[in-house]
């Protein structure tokens, strides 16, 4: 059991992330065994307690990322591969053959750099939706993602994805990336046994996450749901991101109806995207207590309908934020997505009869909202009894001049212009003053690029 005691002293301010928007000033945080045991001014000191000077800093609740595809770090920012000059089908035809060349070492390196990027910018719990299991992969892809998260000290929820529909039956995924439902379910079961920890304070959880209905055989989703419920783990998939026309053509129903029919909604499910949901569908989702990961970057990139967050908030839907994979974001920074999500809704505020969320609501989506999507009550707010997950910002830089009075709205309206000053996960400092303690950031970055180039250099050639 972790018995480490740490006193984070003299924070200028602390944004709790609670519903009331409570901000405390001139406070300390005492952490014992990875949990917050006290928050208050000038807490008692003891020679047995390690101390960390936080003067000049503002603490925010650790961010919780609810949707990502780490492997796509290997193919980001490719010149010529832009959403602005390609149709979706052209984009898929270019990107999927690249995905199919990646191997286990690539996934490991991509997971390391994506997770590290998230941590640098205040994320403390990360979910990844790994659905690339091509014929180059070994059998320990997700295990190695857990190893990457452990190296960095990040709380990690691994989504074990899959694609089971053959290309000649309408899939958009090359057959080299296809698995059988049985192989998928067997690996899910193995991973749950090896890594899933449901206890409070858990650092590792497994999520069963078939990629999307349009690339799955009919039995994949209901069998995945049944397996998840036998083991008490969460379910996740992409939904309402442009596939409804295909679903109507293929199954005679919209994708939410199809998910209802296949038991793939409920309090143990959260869905990525959802920009196609109608107000009536949002009500049904909310009534079923299904969660939603809103990823603003792909809405901008693919020119999708603006996600109806006002209706989602109005019905009490659980909403978290996600960066999405770097093939539809090119970045892995959740703090940036708080501002993107805010700006996106401002664009549509006059067209929606319901009020837009308030700026502070976006910080809460990225913290406590994300925690509810992942089914966790022990993270998401800076409060006594919660896991000691937070990040600190130094707002003394000129980019915050005149803006630091509104601490709760700052993440959405101003945005954080650089890395966090410090990120703490489970009471441990995992990022501080520009360094990952015990790790060489330059080496992480160059090793990843070497591996990516060795697998993709021949096909990308001058694109790199
Ligand atoms: Zn995605």
Boltz pocket constraint, residues with backbone or C-beta under 6 A from the ligand:
constraints:
  - pocket:
      binder: B
      contacts: [[A, 67], [A, 68], [A, 69], [A, 129], [A, 238], [A, 272], [A, 324], [A, 325]]
      max_distance: 6.0
